[in-house]
Amino acid sequence: MDNIRIWKLIIGVVAVPVILIAGFYTMLLSAFSGGGKFYTPLVIVTTIALIIFIVMRLGNFVKPKIVYLVFGSLLSIGLLVVGGYEANKAYDRSFATLNDQGVDLKTYEPFAEATKAVKLAEPSTLLIKENPPKLDGATALYPLYAAFAQAVYPPNREYDLFNSPVISTNTANAYERLLRGESDIIFAAQPSERQLSEAKRLGMELKLTPIGREAFVFFVQVGNPVTGLSTKQIQGIYSGAITNWRELGGGSSAIRAFQRPENSGSQTMLQRFMMGNPLMKPPTQDVASGMGGMIAKTADYRNYPNAIGYSFLYFATEMVNNGEIRLLQVDGIAPDRNSVKNGAYPLAAEFYAVTTDSSHPQVQPFIQWILSEQGQWIVEQTGYSALAKGS
């Protein structure tokens, strides 16, 4: 009898530390792989449950049948919870996302074989033979300024998307690079208040030259019965005052109102569109950060049946043309090139060539050429709306 107790004690002394160590490393693995909100707590609970099971079984504190029954029940519940969690993740993954990463910008590189960038049908009236200005800008505007460069820049070199005078980061990064002097011209929507404040802090002035017009659009899944909203209704959604589609003539379903990251062009447009109304907190998702940690960032739009998102017309219809979203009418007007050109669509806005006090000798001639007949022709042919003559 004493030998049995000794062996049980030895097994317990060995098993408990082994379970603790295994649980610790499994918890770390879960945290590094993005399971911080579900699998990491599950590992902790499982580790504690196993230790309790070992202690209860070896110590004979409770009848073995009861121990096995309780443990089996907990195991079954755990498997059901994991199954439900994974099924929910699979359901989420079944809906398409819309973000900057879903577009292959390399197909618009200047002078590349079979490039999609628009080509002038005649020689450009401006040719920059050396030391061209360094360009950057919004993802949705890269096809446009790549076409500008293709018309004007030296053709005997490669214009790599990530390492050349013509690159594309995104609106937020482009403004940062411009203020650091790493770009000469960026192409973007108007700056956010934070970007304006940063320029002021650095003693710099952002010079915004309008070069075209574009529509700010809202969209839903193509199966959503709602086809249009008023400005007031959209503001109600994004302030949190309207929370269910039935309030807008749709089905009874909670609205998932996605937003874009802070300082992006479309997020700045939304903030201005709200006209002082506070924005609700956006949906977030966990992403990996340095040293394996997790941070919450604004979630990418996912095309759920009850979702609503926003972007710019060209990006939504030309660069992301998957047939799974439908643009909404705003105040009874559908967003298209005609309604932008004639001023009927209420959410049309100018986009800009943005500079600082650059001493680059080619910056101003290049911008003047963009405003010329040839430059504005490229704006139209790319898929944007040219400025009205005389503006």
N, C-alpha and C positions, 0 to 999 in steps of 0.2 A: 504493500500500500504506500509506504514511504517512497519507494522507487518511482511509482506512478506520479506522485505529487512532485517529486524532484524533476522528472521529465517534463511535466506540464509547466513547471516554473521555468525550466530551460527554454522550452518552446516559446513561452510568453516573452521571456527576456530577449530572445532573438527576433521573434516575429514583430513585436511592436516597433522597435527601431527600424526594421526593414520596411514596414508599412509606412512609417513616418518619412523615411528618406525617399521611398518611391513616390509617395504623395507629394512631397516637396518638389521633386524634379518634374513630375507630371504637371503640377500647378504652374511651374515656370514655363514649361513647354506650351501649355495652354495659353498663358499670358502672351508669350512671344508670337504665337500664331493667330492672335486676335480673338481668343475665346474668353476674354476677361469678364464679360458680363454674364456668361452662362456656364461654360465648362470649368472655369477656375473655381467658382463657388461650389459647383457640383463635385469637383475633385476633393475639396476640403470636407464637404459633408460625407462623401464616400470614405475618405480616410478615417474620419472619426467613427463612422459606423462600423468599419472593419475592426478597428481597435476595440470598440465596445463588444463586438461579436466575439473576438478572441478572448477577451477578459471574461465575458459571461460564460463562454463555452468551457474554458479551462478551469474557471473557478467554481463551476457547478452552483452558481448562485440561483439559477432558474433551471427548470427542467429542460433537457436538450430539445424536446419536441417543440416547446414554446419558443426557444431561441431560434430554431430553424424556421419555424412558421413566421416569426416576426421578420427575420432576415430575408426570407424568400419574398414576403409581401413587399418589403422595402425595395428589393431588387426589381420586382415587377413594376412597381410604381416608377422607379428610376428609369427603366427601359422605355416605359410609356412616355415619360417626360422628354427623354432624349429623342424618341421617335417623333413626337409632336413638334419639337424644336427644329429638327432637320426637315420635316415636312413643310414647316412654315418658311424655312430658308429656301427650299426648293420652289415654293410658290412665289416668293419674292423674286428669285432669279428668273422665273418664267416671263417676267415683264421687262421689256427693253428699257435701257437707260439712255438718257440724252445728256451728253457732256462733251467738253472739248476734245476728249481723248478718242471719240468715235469717228474722227475725221482724219483722213490721210492727206495732210497738207503737202506732202512731197510731190503729189501729182500736179501741184501748181508751181513748182520751182521754175524760176526764169531760165529760159534757153534750154531746159531739159527736153530730151526727146519725148515727143507726144505729150508735152505739157498741156494742162487745161487752161493755163493763163491766157487771157485774151491777147491777140496780136494785132497791131496796127496793119492796115492794108496799104500803107504808104510810109515812106521814111519819116521818122520823127523830126520835128522842127528843132528839137533840142537833143544833143548827143553829149554825154559826159564820158570823156575818153580815159580819164584816170582819176583816182581818189574819189570815188562816188560816196555820197553821204551814207552813213550807216542807218539802216531802217529796222524798225521793230513795230509791233502793234498787236491788236486784238486778233484772235484766231479767225473770226468771221471776216476780217478785212485783209487777211494775207493774200487771198486770190487777187484782190484789187491792187495792192501795192507791189505784188510780184509782177503783175502786168505792167505797171508803171516802169519798174526797173527793167523789164524785158524790152521796153520800147526805147529806153534812154541810156541804160548802163552799158559798159563795155561787154561785148559778147564773148570775148576770148578767155573766159574764166568760168569756174563753177560757182554757183550760188547755193551752197549747202544751207539747208533749213536751220541748222544749229550753229554753224561756224562760217559766216560770210558777212558781207555788208547788208544782206537781206535775210533777216531771221524772223521767227515768230515765237514769242514766249506766250504772253497773254496780256490783257489790259493792265492788270495790277503790276506785273513784272516789268512791262514796257515803261510805265510811268516811273518806276524805281530806277530803271536803267537810264532813262532820259535825265533824271535829276542827278545821277552819278556821272553823267557825261559819257556813258558808254554807247549812246545812240545819238544821232543828229536829228532825226525826225521819227516820231511814232504816229501811227494811224489808229485812232480810237474814238470812242464816245467821250463826252465831256468828263472832266475829272471829278472825283468825289470830293467831299469836304475835307476828308483826311489828306488826300493827295494835294489839294490846294494849300492846306496848312503846312504840309511838309515842304512844299516849294517856298512858302513864305519864311519858314524857319531857316531855310538854307540861303535866304536872300535872293531867290531866283523868281523869275516871272514865267509862267506858262503862257505861250502865245498860241491861241487856237485859231486856225484858218479853216473855215468850213469848206469842204470839197465835195460834198454830196449829201443826200438825204436818205433816211432809212426808217422803216416802221418798227416800232416796239410792239411785239405781238404776244398774246396769251394763247395757250393751247391746252387741250384735254385729249384723253384717249378717244380714238375715232368712234367708239361705241357709246360715248356719253351723249344722252339726248339733248343736252344743253348746247345750243349753237351760237349764242351770243349773250353778252352781259353789258350792263351799263358801267360807266366809270365809277359810279357810287357803289355798285354791287362788288366790283373788283376790289375797291378800297375796303369794303366791308369784309371781304374774305381775308385780305392780307393784314387787316387790323385785328382779326379774330372775332369781329362782331357777327359774321355769318359763318356758320360751321357745318351746315348740312345742305346737300344739293337739293333737297325738297323745297328749301326756301327760295330756290332759283328756277323752279320748274322741272327739276330732275328727279331721280329716284331718291329714296330715303337712305342716304349714305353719308358718313362723315367726310368732309372735304380734306384731302391731303394737299395742302398748299406748299409746294416746294419753292425754295429760294436759291439764289446763287451766292457764291462767296463774296465777302466784303471786298470792296474796291474793284470788283469786276465791272465791266461796262454795263451789263444788263442789271446788276444789283443797284448801281448808281441811278440808272433810269427808273427802277422801281421806287427807290427812295424819293426821287423828285416827283414821280407820279402820285405818291401818297399825299403830297401837299401838306406836310406837317402831321398827318395821322401816324401814330406810332405803329411800327411793324410788330407783328406777333413773332414769337421765337420760332425759328425755322426748324424743320426736321433735321436731325443730325445722324451721323454714322461714325463708328469707330474706325480709325485708320492707324496704321503702325507709325510710330515716331522713333526718334533716336533711342538706342540702347534697348530696343524691344518693347518700349512702353506703348501705350495707346492714348490717342487724343481724339476728342470729338470734333468733327468738322461738319460744315453744312453739307447735307446729303445731296448727291446728284439726283436729278429728276428721274423717277422710275414711273413707267407708264401704267400705273394702276387704273382700274375703271373709275376710281373716285379722285384721281389726281388732277392738279392744275399746275402749269408751269409757264415760263415766259422766256423769250429770247428776242433775237432780231429776225426780220423776215427772211433775209438771204440765208442766214445760217439754218433756219428751221425748214426752208423749202428747197434749197439748193444743195447745201452741204450735208444736211441730214434729211434725206428724202426717202423715208422708209414706209410711208403710207399708214403709219400706226398712230399718228397724231392728227388732230384737226384744229386749225386756227379758228379762234372765236371772233365773231363780229364784236366791235366795241361801239356802243351807242348806235347800233343799227348799221354800221359801216364795216364791210369786210376788208381786211388788209390785203392789198395787192398793189402792183406797180401803178395802175391808173389812179387808185384812191390816194396813193402817196403823192403822185405827181400833181394831181388837181387840188390837193389840200383837203379832200373830204375826210380821210382817215384821221381821227383826232390825236393819235399817238405817234405821228411822224416827227422825226427830229434830225438835225444835222449831225454828221460825224466830221472829224477834223484831222488835219495834219497838225501835229502839236510839236512845237519847238521851244527852246529856251534862247538864251543870248548866244547862240552858236556863232563862232567866227568862221565856220566852214563856208568857203566862197561859192559853193554850188547849191546851198540849201535854198536860198530865195529864188534863183532861176528855176530850180526844179519845182518848187511849189507854184510858181507862176505858170509853168508849163502844165501842171496838173489842172489848173483853172482854165487853161486854154481849150479850144475846140477839140483838139486831139485828146487831151487828158479827160475831159468830160465825156467824150465818146467812149473811152475805156470804162468809165464809171457806169455808163448805161449798158454797155455790152457785157460787162461782168455780171450785172443783175441788180445794180443799185439804181437810185434815181439821181440824175444830174441836178446841179443847182439851176434854178431859173436864170435865164439870161439877164444880166444886169444886176444880179444879187451880189 
